[in-house]
Every structure is written in structure tokens, then in C-alpha cells.
Amino acid sequence: MNAALYREVGDTYRWHNRRVWTEEEWAAYALSPDTRTLLGMLDGETLGYAELVRLPEKVVELRLFGLRPVFLGRGLGAPS
């Protein structure tokens, strides 16, 4: 899941660093107890995702965040 979303979402934002990762590297990263993947959902469809990574000293980093291209420009982040 993380690899597919990284490629789809990341094309818009020019994310390229992880494109060379193997399936094993993706699995190790995604299954790490320090990594959390959050999905944005609307009517059962994935809008985009975010990755949170726990760092030393009780710090959490928002490592990645983005929408799938099909959902860009639809005002999904606008206040109601």
C-alpha cells in the first residue's frame, strides 16, 4: 500500500527518493513500530495519505502528506 500510494501521490510532488526501494525495504519501513500510515477516506475511496514516524525523544515527524491526483483541486481542504 505505501509503495503504491507513494508513487501515485508522489508524482505530483516529485517524490523520487524511494522509487528504488525493493518490496522488502517497503515492508520493513511500513511495518516498523515507529511508522504509522494514515489514509484519508471519502465514501470508501482513498483520497490520499500521510506517514508519521516516531523519532527519538518523543518527537513525531509528519514525513509525507498528499492527495491522490484525482482529488486535487476539489476543495476538500476548504473550511465548511
Distance bins in CASP14 RR format, pairs under 12 A and 6 or more apart:
PFRMAT RR
TARGET T0000
AUTHOR 0000-0000-0000
RMODE 2
METHOD distances of the structure
MODEL  1
1 7 0 0 0 0 0 1 0 0 0 0 0
1 8 0 0 0 0 0 1 0 0 0 0 0
1 9 0 0 0 0 0 1 0 0 0 0 0
1 23 0 0 0 0 0 1 0 0 0 0 0
1 26 0 0 0 0 1 0 0 0 0 0 0
1 27 0 0 0 0 0 1 0 0 0 0 0
1 29 0 0 0 0 0 1 0 0 0 0 0
1 30 1 0 0 1 0 0 0 0 0 0 0
1 31 0 0 0 0 0 1 0 0 0 0 0
1 37 1 0 0 1 0 0 0 0 0 0 0
1 38 0 0 0 0 0 1 0 0 0 0 0
1 39 0 0 0 0 1 0 0 0 0 0 0
1 46 0 0 0 0 1 0 0 0 0 0 0
1 48 0 0 0 0 0 1 0 0 0 0 0
1 49 0 0 0 0 1 0 0 0 0 0 0
1 51 0 0 0 0 0 1 0 0 0 0 0
2 8 0 0 0 0 0 1 0 0 0 0 0
2 9 0 0 0 0 0 1 0 0 0 0 0
2 10 0 0 0 0 0 1 0 0 0 0 0
2 15 0 0 0 0 0 1 0 0 0 0 0
2 18 0 0 0 0 1 0 0 0 0 0 0
2 21 0 0 0 0 1 0 0 0 0 0 0
2 23 0 0 0 0 0 1 0 0 0 0 0
2 25 0 0 0 0 0 1 0 0 0 0 0
2 26 1 0 1 0 0 0 0 0 0 0 0
2 27 0 0 0 0 1 0 0 0 0 0 0
2 28 0 0 0 0 0 1 0 0 0 0 0
2 29 1 0 0 1 0 0 0 0 0 0 0
2 30 1 0 1 0 0 0 0 0 0 0 0
2 31 0 0 0 0 1 0 0 0 0 0 0
2 32 0 0 0 0 0 1 0 0 0 0 0
2 35 0 0 0 0 1 0 0 0 0 0 0
2 36 0 0 0 0 0 1 0 0 0 0 0
2 37 1 0 1 0 0 0 0 0 0 0 0
2 38 0 0 0 0 0 1 0 0 0 0 0
2 39 0 0 0 0 0 1 0 0 0 0 0
2 46 0 0 0 0 0 1 0 0 0 0 0
2 48 0 0 0 0 0 1 0 0 0 0 0
2 49 1 0 0 1 0 0 0 0 0 0 0
2 50 0 0 0 0 0 1 0 0 0 0 0
2 51 1 0 0 1 0 0 0 0 0 0 0
2 53 0 0 0 0 0 1 0 0 0 0 0
2 63 0 0 0 0 0 1 0 0 0 0 0
2 64 0 0 0 0 1 0 0 0 0 0 0
3 9 0 0 0 0 0 1 0 0 0 0 0
3 10 0 0 0 0 0 1 0 0 0 0 0
3 15 0 0 0 0 0 1 0 0 0 0 0
3 18 1 0 0 1 0 0 0 0 0 0 0
3 19 0 0 0 0 1 0 0 0 0 0 0
3 20 0 0 0 0 0 1 0 0 0 0 0
3 21 1 0 0 1 0 0 0 0 0 0 0
3 22 0 0 0 0 1 0 0 0 0 0 0
3 23 1 0 0 1 0 0 0 0 0 0 0
3 24 0 0 0 0 0 1 0 0 0 0 0
3 25 0 0 0 0 1 0 0 0 0 0 0
3 26 1 0 1 0 0 0 0 0 0 0 0
3 27 0 0 0 0 1 0 0 0 0 0 0
3 28 0 0 0 0 0 1 0 0 0 0 0
3 29 0 0 0 0 1 0 0 0 0 0 0
3 30 0 0 0 0 1 0 0 0 0 0 0
3 37 0 0 0 0 0 1 0 0 0 0 0
3 49 0 0 0 0 0 1 0 0 0 0 0
3 51 0 0 0 0 0 1 0 0 0 0 0
4 10 0 0 0 0 0 1 0 0 0 0 0
4 11 0 0 0 0 0 1 0 0 0 0 0
4 18 0 0 0 0 0 1 0 0 0 0 0
4 19 0 0 0 0 0 1 0 0 0 0 0
4 23 0 0 0 0 0 1 0 0 0 0 0
4 26 0 0 0 0 1 0 0 0 0 0 0
4 30 0 0 0 0 0 1 0 0 0 0 0
4 37 0 0 0 0 0 1 0 0 0 0 0
4 39 0 0 0 0 0 1 0 0 0 0 0
4 46 0 0 0 0 1 0 0 0 0 0 0
4 48 0 0 0 0 0 1 0 0 0 0 0
4 49 0 0 0 0 0 1 0 0 0 0 0
4 68 0 0 0 0 0 1 0 0 0 0 0
5 11 0 0 0 0 0 1 0 0 0 0 0
5 12 0 0 0 0 0 1 0 0 0 0 0
5 13 0 0 0 0 0 1 0 0 0 0 0
5 15 0 0 0 0 0 1 0 0 0 0 0
5 18 0 0 0 0 0 1 0 0 0 0 0
5 26 0 0 0 0 0 1 0 0 0 0 0
5 30 0 0 0 0 0 1 0 0 0 0 0
5 37 0 0 0 0 1 0 0 0 0 0 0
5 38 0 0 0 0 0 1 0 0 0 0 0
5 39 0 0 0 0 1 0 0 0 0 0 0
5 40 0 0 0 0 0 1 0 0 0 0 0
5 46 1 0 0 1 0 0 0 0 0 0 0
5 47 0 0 0 0 0 1 0 0 0 0 0
5 48 1 0 0 1 0 0 0 0 0 0 0
5 49 1 0 1 0 0 0 0 0 0 0 0
5 50 0 0 0 0 1 0 0 0 0 0 0
5 51 0 0 0 0 1 0 0 0 0 0 0
5 64 0 0 0 0 1 0 0 0 0 0 0
5 65 0 0 0 0 0 1 0 0 0 0 0
5 66 0 0 0 0 1 0 0 0 0 0 0
5 67 0 0 0 0 0 1 0 0 0 0 0
5 68 1 0 0 1 0 0 0 0 0 0 0
5 69 0 0 0 0 0 1 0 0 0 0 0
6 12 0 0 0 0 0 1 0 0 0 0 0
6 13 0 0 0 0 0 1 0 0 0 0 0
6 15 1 0 0 1 0 0 0 0 0 0 0
6 16 0 0 0 0 1 0 0 0 0 0 0
6 17 0 0 0 0 1 0 0 0 0 0 0
6 18 1 0 1 0 0 0 0 0 0 0 0
6 19 0 0 0 0 1 0 0 0 0 0 0
6 20 0 0 0 0 0 1 0 0 0 0 0
6 21 0 0 0 0 1 0 0 0 0 0 0
6 25 0 0 0 0 0 1 0 0 0 0 0
6 26 0 0 0 0 1 0 0 0 0 0 0
6 29 0 0 0 0 1 0 0 0 0 0 0
6 30 0 0 0 0 0 1 0 0 0 0 0
6 37 0 0 0 0 0 1 0 0 0 0 0
6 48 0 0 0 0 0 1 0 0 0 0 0
6 49 0 0 0 0 1 0 0 0 0 0 0
6 50 0 0 0 0 0 1 0 0 0 0 0
6 51 0 0 0 0 1 0 0 0 0 0 0
6 63 0 0 0 0 0 1 0 0 0 0 0
6 64 1 0 0 1 0 0 0 0 0 0 0
6 65 0 0 0 0 0 1 0 0 0 0 0
6 66 0 0 0 0 0 1 0 0 0 0 0
6 68 0 0 0 0 0 1 0 0 0 0 0
7 13 0 0 0 0 0 1 0 0 0 0 0
7 14 0 0 0 0 0 1 0 0 0 0 0
7 15 0 0 0 0 1 0 0 0 0 0 0
7 16 0 0 0 0 1 0 0 0 0 0 0
7 17 0 0 0 0 0 1 0 0 0 0 0
7 18 0 0 0 0 1 0 0 0 0 0 0
7 19 1 0 0 1 0 0 0 0 0 0 0
7 20 0 0 0 0 0 1 0 0 0 0 0
7 21 0 0 0 0 0 1 0 0 0 0 0
7 26 0 0 0 0 0 1 0 0 0 0 0
7 49 0 0 0 0 0 1 0 0 0 0 0
7 64 0 0 0 0 0 1 0 0 0 0 0
7 68 0 0 0 0 0 1 0 0 0 0 0
7 69 0 0 0 0 0 1 0 0 0 0 0
8 15 0 0 0 0 0 1 0 0 0 0 0
8 46 0 0 0 0 1 0 0 0 0 0 0
8 47 0 0 0 0 0 1 0 0 0 0 0
8 48 0 0 0 0 1 0 0 0 0 0 0
8 49 0 0 0 0 1 0 0 0 0 0 0
8 66 0 0 0 0 1 0 0 0 0 0 0
8 67 0 0 0 0 1 0 0 0 0 0 0
8 68 1 0 1 0 0 0 0 0 0 0 0
8 69 1 0 0 1 0 0 0 0 0 0 0
8 70 0 0 0 0 1 0 0 0 0 0 0
8 71 0 0 0 0 0 1 0 0 0 0 0
8 72 0 0 0 0 0 1 0 0 0 0 0
9 15 1 0 0 1 0 0 0 0 0 0 0
9 18 0 0 0 0 0 1 0 0 0 0 0
9 37 0 0 0 0 0 1 0 0 0 0 0
9 39 0 0 0 0 0 1 0 0 0 0 0
9 40 0 0 0 0 0 1 0 0 0 0 0
9 46 0 0 0 0 1 0 0 0 0 0 0
9 47 0 0 0 0 1 0 0 0 0 0 0
9 48 1 0 1 0 0 0 0 0 0 0 0
9 49 1 0 0 1 0 0 0 0 0 0 0
9 50 0 0 0 0 1 0 0 0 0 0 0
9 51 0 0 0 0 0 1 0 0 0 0 0
9 64 1 0 0 1 0 0 0 0 0 0 0
9 65 0 0 0 0 1 0 0 0 0 0 0
9 66 1 0 1 0 0 0 0 0 0 0 0
9 67 1 0 0 1 0 0 0 0 0 0 0
9 68 1 0 1 0 0 0 0 0 0 0 0
9 69 1 0 0 1 0 0 0 0 0 0 0
9 70 0 0 0 0 0 1 0 0 0 0 0
9 71 0 0 0 0 1 0 0 0 0 0 0
9 72 0 0 0 0 1 0 0 0 0 0 0
10 16 0 0 0 0 1 0 0 0 0 0 0
10 17 0 0 0 0 0 1 0 0 0 0 0
10 18 0 0 0 0 1 0 0 0 0 0 0
10 19 0 0 0 0 1 0 0 0 0 0 0
10 48 0 0 0 0 0 1 0 0 0 0 0
10 49 0 0 0 0 0 1 0 0 0 0 0
10 51 0 0 0 0 0 1 0 0 0 0 0
10 64 0 0 0 0 1 0 0 0 0 0 0
10 65 0 0 0 0 0 1 0 0 0 0 0
10 66 1 0 0 1 0 0 0 0 0 0 0
10 67 0 0 0 0 0 1 0 0 0 0 0
10 68 0 0 0 0 1 0 0 0 0 0 0
10 69 0 0 0 0 1 0 0 0 0 0 0
10 72 0 0 0 0 0 1 0 0 0 0 0
11 19 0 0 0 0 0 1 0 0 0 0 0
11 66 0 0 0 0 0 1 0 0 0 0 0
11 67 0 0 0 0 0 1 0 0 0 0 0
11 68 0 0 0 0 1 0 0 0 0 0 0
11 69 1 0 0 1 0 0 0 0 0 0 0
11 70 0 0 0 0 0 1 0 0 0 0 0
11 72 0 0 0 0 0 1 0 0 0 0 0
12 48 0 0 0 0 0 1 0 0 0 0 0
12 64 0 0 0 0 0 1 0 0 0 0 0
12 65 0 0 0 0 0 1 0 0 0 0 0
12 66 1 0 0 1 0 0 0 0 0 0 0
12 67 1 0 0 1 0 0 0 0 0 0 0
12 68 0 0 0 0 1 0 0 0 0 0 0
12 69 1 0 1 0 0 0 0 0 0 0 0
12 70 0 0 0 0 0 1 0 0 0 0 0
12 71 0 0 0 0 0 1 0 0 0 0 0
12 72 1 0 0 1 0 0 0 0 0 0 0
12 73 0 0 0 0 0 1 0 0 0 0 0
13 48 0 0 0 0 0 1 0 0 0 0 0
13 64 0 0 0 0 1 0 0 0 0 0 0
13 65 0 0 0 0 1 0 0 0 0 0 0
13 66 1 0 0 1 0 0 0 0 0 0 0
13 67 0 0 0 0 1 0 0 0 0 0 0
13 68 0 0 0 0 0 1 0 0 0 0 0
13 69 0 0 0 0 0 1 0 0 0 0 0
13 72 0 0 0 0 0 1 0 0 0 0 0
15 21 0 0 0 0 0 1 0 0 0 0 0
15 49 0 0 0 0 0 1 0 0 0 0 0
15 51 0 0 0 0 0 1 0 0 0 0 0
15 63 0 0 0 0 0 1 0 0 0 0 0
15 64 1 0 0 1 0 0 0 0 0 0 0
15 65 0 0 0 0 0 1 0 0 0 0 0
15 66 0 0 0 0 1 0 0 0 0 0 0
17 25 0 0 0 0 0 1 0 0 0 0 0
17 29 0 0 0 0 0 1 0 0 0 0 0
17 63 0 0 0 0 0 1 0 0 0 0 0
17 64 0 0 0 0 0 1 0 0 0 0 0
18 25 0 0 0 0 1 0 0 0 0 0 0
18 26 1 0 0 1 0 0 0 0 0 0 0
18 29 0 0 0 0 1 0 0 0 0 0 0
18 30 0 0 0 0 0 1 0 0 0 0 0
18 51 0 0 0 0 0 1 0 0 0 0 0
18 63 0 0 0 0 0 1 0 0 0 0 0
18 64 0 0 0 0 1 0 0 0 0 0 0
19 25 0 0 0 0 0 1 0 0 0 0 0
19 26 0 0 0 0 0 1 0 0 0 0 0
20 26 0 0 0 0 0 1 0 0 0 0 0
21 27 0 0 0 0 1 0 0 0 0 0 0
21 28 0 0 0 0 1 0 0 0 0 0 0
21 29 1 0 0 1 0 0 0 0 0 0 0
21 30 0 0 0 0 0 1 0 0 0 0 0
22 28 0 0 0 0 1 0 0 0 0 0 0
22 29 0 0 0 0 0 1 0 0 0 0 0
23 29 0 0 0 0 0 1 0 0 0 0 0
23 30 0 0 0 0 0 1 0 0 0 0 0
23 31 0 0 0 0 0 1 0 0 0 0 0
24 30 0 0 0 0 0 1 0 0 0 0 0
24 31 0 0 0 0 0 1 0 0 0 0 0
25 31 0 0 0 0 0 1 0 0 0 0 0
25 32 0 0 0 0 0 1 0 0 0 0 0
26 32 0 0 0 0 0 1 0 0 0 0 0
26 35 0 0 0 0 0 1 0 0 0 0 0
26 37 0 0 0 0 0 1 0 0 0 0 0
26 51 0 0 0 0 0 1 0 0 0 0 0
27 35 0 0 0 0 0 1 0 0 0 0 0
28 34 0 0 0 0 0 1 0 0 0 0 0
28 35 0 0 0 0 1 0 0 0 0 0 0
29 35 1 0 0 1 0 0 0 0 0 0 0
29 36 0 0 0 0 0 1 0 0 0 0 0
29 37 0 0 0 0 1 0 0 0 0 0 0
29 51 0 0 0 0 1 0 0 0 0 0 0
29 53 0 0 0 0 1 0 0 0 0 0 0
29 63 0 0 0 0 1 0 0 0 0 0 0
29 64 0 0 0 0 0 1 0 0 0 0 0
30 36 0 0 0 0 1 0 0 0 0 0 0
30 37 1 0 0 1 0 0 0 0 0 0 0
30 49 0 0 0 0 0 1 0 0 0 0 0
30 51 0 0 0 0 1 0 0 0 0 0 0
30 53 0 0 0 0 0 1 0 0 0 0 0
30 63 0 0 0 0 0 1 0 0 0 0 0
30 64 0 0 0 0 0 1 0 0 0 0 0
31 37 0 0 0 0 0 1 0 0 0 0 0
32 51 0 0 0 0 0 1 0 0 0 0 0
32 52 0 0 0 0 0 1 0 0 0 0 0
32 53 0 0 0 0 1 0 0 0 0 0 0
32 54 0 0 0 0 1 0 0 0 0 0 0
32 63 0 0 0 0 0 1 0 0 0 0 0
33 53 0 0 0 0 0 1 0 0 0 0 0
33 54 0 0 0 0 1 0 0 0 0 0 0
34 51 0 0 0 0 0 1 0 0 0 0 0
34 52 0 0 0 0 1 0 0 0 0 0 0
34 53 1 0 1 0 0 0 0 0 0 0 0
34 54 1 0 1 0 0 0 0 0 0 0 0
34 55 1 0 0 1 0 0 0 0 0 0 0
34 56 0 0 0 0 1 0 0 0 0 0 0
34 58 0 0 0 0 0 1 0 0 0 0 0
34 59 0 0 0 0 0 1 0 0 0 0 0
34 60 0 0 0 0 1 0 0 0 0 0 0
34 61 0 0 0 0 1 0 0 0 0 0 0
34 63 0 0 0 0 0 1 0 0 0 0 0
35 50 0 0 0 0 0 1 0 0 0 0 0
35 51 1 0 0 1 0 0 0 0 0 0 0
35 52 1 0 0 1 0 0 0 0 0 0 0
35 53 1 0 1 0 0 0 0 0 0 0 0
35 54 1 0 0 1 0 0 0 0 0 0 0
35 55 0 0 0 0 0 1 0 0 0 0 0
35 60 0 0 0 0 0 1 0 0 0 0 0
35 61 0 0 0 0 0 1 0 0 0 0 0
35 62 0 0 0 0 0 1 0 0 0 0 0
35 63 0 0 0 0 1 0 0 0 0 0 0
35 64 0 0 0 0 0 1 0 0 0 0 0
36 49 0 0 0 0 0 1 0 0 0 0 0
36 50 0 0 0 0 1 0 0 0 0 0 0
36 51 1 0 0 1 0 0 0 0 0 0 0
36 52 1 0 1 0 0 0 0 0 0 0 0
36 53 1 0 0 1 0 0 0 0 0 0 0
36 54 0 0 0 0 1 0 0 0 0 0 0
36 60 0 0 0 0 1 0 0 0 0 0 0
36 61 0 0 0 0 0 1 0 0 0 0 0
36 62 0 0 0 0 0 1 0 0 0 0 0
36 63 0 0 0 0 1 0 0 0 0 0 0
36 64 0 0 0 0 0 1 0 0 0 0 0
37 46 0 0 0 0 0 1 0 0 0 0 0
37 48 0 0 0 0 0 1 0 0 0 0 0
37 49 1 0 0 1 0 0 0 0 0 0 0
37 50 1 0 0 1 0 0 0 0 0 0 0
37 51 1 0 1 0 0 0 0 0 0 0 0
37 52 0 0 0 0 1 0 0 0 0 0 0
37 53 0 0 0 0 0 1 0 0 0 0 0
37 62 0 0 0 0 0 1 0 0 0 0 0
37 63 0 0 0 0 1 0 0 0 0 0 0
37 64 0 0 0 0 1 0 0 0 0 0 0
37 65 0 0 0 0 0 1 0 0 0 0 0
38 46 0 0 0 0 0 1 0 0 0 0 0
38 47 0 0 0 0 0 1 0 0 0 0 0
38 48 0 0 0 0 1 0 0 0 0 0 0
38 49 1 0 0 1 0 0 0 0 0 0 0
38 50 1 0 1 0 0 0 0 0 0 0 0
38 51 1 0 0 1 0 0 0 0 0 0 0
38 52 1 0 0 1 0 0 0 0 0 0 0
38 53 0 0 0 0 0 1 0 0 0 0 0
38 60 0 0 0 0 0 1 0 0 0 0 0
38 62 0 0 0 0 1 0 0 0 0 0 0
38 63 0 0 0 0 0 1 0 0 0 0 0
38 64 0 0 0 0 0 1 0 0 0 0 0
38 65 0 0 0 0 1 0 0 0 0 0 0
38 66 0 0 0 0 0 1 0 0 0 0 0
39 45 0 0 0 0 1 0 0 0 0 0 0
39 46 1 0 1 0 0 0 0 0 0 0 0
39 47 1 0 0 1 0 0 0 0 0 0 0
39 48 1 0 0 1 0 0 0 0 0 0 0
39 49 1 0 1 0 0 0 0 0 0 0 0
39 50 0 0 0 0 1 0 0 0 0 0 0
39 51 0 0 0 0 0 1 0 0 0 0 0
39 65 0 0 0 0 0 1 0 0 0 0 0
39 66 0 0 0 0 0 1 0 0 0 0 0
39 67 0 0 0 0 0 1 0 0 0 0 0
39 68 0 0 0 0 0 1 0 0 0 0 0
40 46 1 0 0 1 0 0 0 0 0 0 0
40 47 1 0 1 0 0 0 0 0 0 0 0
40 48 1 0 1 0 0 0 0 0 0 0 0
40 49 1 0 0 1 0 0 0 0 0 0 0
40 50 1 0 0 1 0 0 0 0 0 0 0
40 65 0 0 0 0 0 1 0 0 0 0 0
40 66 0 0 0 0 1 0 0 0 0 0 0
40 67 0 0 0 0 1 0 0 0 0 0 0
40 68 0 0 0 0 1 0 0 0 0 0 0
40 71 0 0 0 0 1 0 0 0 0 0 0
40 76 0 0 0 0 1 0 0 0 0 0 0
40 77 0 0 0 0 0 1 0 0 0 0 0
41 47 1 0 0 1 0 0 0 0 0 0 0
41 48 0 0 0 0 1 0 0 0 0 0 0
41 49 0 0 0 0 1 0 0 0 0 0 0
41 67 0 0 0 0 0 1 0 0 0 0 0
41 68 0 0 0 0 0 1 0 0 0 0 0
41 71 0 0 0 0 0 1 0 0 0 0 0
41 76 0 0 0 0 0 1 0 0 0 0 0
42 48 0 0 0 0 1 0 0 0 0 0 0
42 67 0 0 0 0 0 1 0 0 0 0 0
42 68 0 0 0 0 0 1 0 0 0 0 0
42 70 0 0 0 0 0 1 0 0 0 0 0
42 71 1 0 0 1 0 0 0 0 0 0 0
42 74 0 0 0 0 1 0 0 0 0 0 0
42 75 0 0 0 0 0 1 0 0 0 0 0
42 76 1 0 0 1 0 0 0 0 0 0 0
42 77 0 0 0 0 0 1 0 0 0 0 0
43 71 0 0 0 0 0 1 0 0 0 0 0
45 67 0 0 0 0 0 1 0 0 0 0 0
45 68 0 0 0 0 1 0 0 0 0 0 0
45 70 0 0 0 0 1 0 0 0 0 0 0
45 71 0 0 0 0 1 0 0 0 0 0 0
45 76 0 0 0 0 0 1 0 0 0 0 0
46 66 0 0 0 0 0 1 0 0 0 0 0
46 67 0 0 0 0 1 0 0 0 0 0 0
46 68 1 0 0 1 0 0 0 0 0 0 0
46 70 0 0 0 0 0 1 0 0 0 0 0
46 71 0 0 0 0 1 0 0 0 0 0 0
47 65 0 0 0 0 0 1 0 0 0 0 0
47 66 0 0 0 0 1 0 0 0 0 0 0
47 67 1 0 1 0 0 0 0 0 0 0 0
47 68 1 0 0 1 0 0 0 0 0 0 0
47 69 0 0 0 0 0 1 0 0 0 0 0
47 70 0 0 0 0 1 0 0 0 0 0 0
47 71 1 0 1 0 0 0 0 0 0 0 0
47 72 0 0 0 0 1 0 0 0 0 0 0
47 73 0 0 0 0 0 1 0 0 0 0 0
47 74 0 0 0 0 1 0 0 0 0 0 0
47 75 0 0 0 0 0 1 0 0 0 0 0
47 76 1 0 0 1 0 0 0 0 0 0 0
47 77 0 0 0 0 1 0 0 0 0 0 0
48 64 0 0 0 0 0 1 0 0 0 0 0
48 65 0 0 0 0 1 0 0 0 0 0 0
48 66 1 0 1 0 0 0 0 0 0 0 0
48 67 1 0 1 0 0 0 0 0 0 0 0
48 68 1 0 1 0 0 0 0 0 0 0 0
48 69 0 0 0 0 1 0 0 0 0 0 0
48 70 0 0 0 0 1 0 0 0 0 0 0
48 71 1 0 0 1 0 0 0 0 0 0 0
48 72 0 0 0 0 0 1 0 0 0 0 0
48 76 0 0 0 0 1 0 0 0 0 0 0
49 62 0 0 0 0 0 1 0 0 0 0 0
49 63 0 0 0 0 0 1 0 0 0 0 0
49 64 1 0 0 1 0 0 0 0 0 0 0
49 65 1 0 0 1 0 0 0 0 0 0 0
49 66 1 0 0 1 0 0 0 0 0 0 0
49 67 0 0 0 0 1 0 0 0 0 0 0
49 68 0 0 0 0 1 0 0 0 0 0 0
49 71 0 0 0 0 0 1 0 0 0 0 0
50 60 0 0 0 0 0 1 0 0 0 0 0
50 61 0 0 0 0 0 1 0 0 0 0 0
50 62 1 0 0 1 0 0 0 0 0 0 0
50 63 0 0 0 0 1 0 0 0 0 0 0
50 64 1 0 0 1 0 0 0 0 0 0 0
50 65 1 0 1 0 0 0 0 0 0 0 0
50 66 1 0 0 1 0 0 0 0 0 0 0
50 67 0 0 0 0 0 1 0 0 0 0 0
51 60 0 0 0 0 0 1 0 0 0 0 0
51 61 0 0 0 0 1 0 0 0 0 0 0
51 62 1 0 0 1 0 0 0 0 0 0 0
51 63 1 0 1 0 0 0 0 0 0 0 0
51 64 1 0 1 0 0 0 0 0 0 0 0
51 65 1 0 0 1 0 0 0 0 0 0 0
51 66 0 0 0 0 1 0 0 0 0 0 0
52 59 0 0 0 0 0 1 0 0 0 0 0
52 60 1 0 1 0 0 0 0 0 0 0 0
52 61 1 0 0 1 0 0 0 0 0 0 0
52 62 1 0 0 1 0 0 0 0 0 0 0
52 63 1 0 0 1 0 0 0 0 0 0 0
52 64 0 0 0 0 1 0 0 0 0 0 0
52 65 0 0 0 0 1 0 0 0 0 0 0
53 59 0 0 0 0 1 0 0 0 0 0 0
53 60 1 0 0 1 0 0 0 0 0 0 0
53 61 1 0 1 0 0 0 0 0 0 0 0
53 62 0 0 0 0 1 0 0 0 0 0 0
53 63 1 0 1 0 0 0 0 0 0 0 0
53 64 0 0 0 0 1 0 0 0 0 0 0
54 60 1 0 1 0 0 0 0 0 0 0 0
54 61 0 0 0 0 1 0 0 0 0 0 0
54 62 0 0 0 0 0 1 0 0 0 0 0
54 63 0 0 0 0 0 1 0 0 0 0 0
55 61 1 0 1 0 0 0 0 0 0 0 0
55 62 0 0 0 0 0 1 0 0 0 0 0
55 63 0 0 0 0 1 0 0 0 0 0 0
66 72 0 0 0 0 1 0 0 0 0 0 0
66 76 0 0 0 0 0 1 0 0 0 0 0
66 77 0 0 0 0 0 1 0 0 0 0 0
67 73 0 0 0 0 1 0 0 0 0 0 0
67 74 0 0 0 0 1 0 0 0 0 0 0
67 75 0 0 0 0 0 1 0 0 0 0 0
67 76 1 0 0 1 0 0 0 0 0 0 0
67 77 0 0 0 0 1 0 0 0 0 0 0
68 74 0 0 0 0 0 1 0 0 0 0 0
68 76 0 0 0 0 0 1 0 0 0 0 0
70 76 0 0 0 0 0 1 0 0 0 0 0
71 77 0 0 0 0 0 1 0 0 0 0 0
END
